[in-house]
Amino acid sequence: MKTKKEKDFDSVAFFRAIKEKLAAKMEGMTLEQQKEFMWKVREGKIKVV
């Protein structure tokens, strides 16, 4: 019987949390505003905390 090793870092949980934070910040934005926001996030101008 195999047991799962407890992970130090859970990437799925990490990226789900990031996705939820982004969704909360983009709520109510138009598509163009969302595109601009995501562009700034990718460029590092906006930090997702």
Contacts in CASP RR format, 6 or more apart in sequence:
PFRMAT RR
TARGET T0000
AUTHOR 0000-0000-0000
METHOD contacts of the structure
MODEL  1
MKTKKEKDFDSVAFFRAIKEKLAAKMEGMTLEQQKEFMWKVREGKIKVV
18 48 0 8 1.000
21 48 0 8 1.000
21 49 0 8 1.000
22 38 0 8 1.000
22 41 0 8 1.000
22 48 0 8 1.000
25 37 0 8 1.000
25 48 0 8 1.000
26 33 0 8 1.000
26 34 0 8 1.000
26 37 0 8 1.000
26 38 0 8 1.000
29 37 0 8 1.000
37 46 0 8 1.000
40 46 0 8 1.000
41 48 0 8 1.000
END
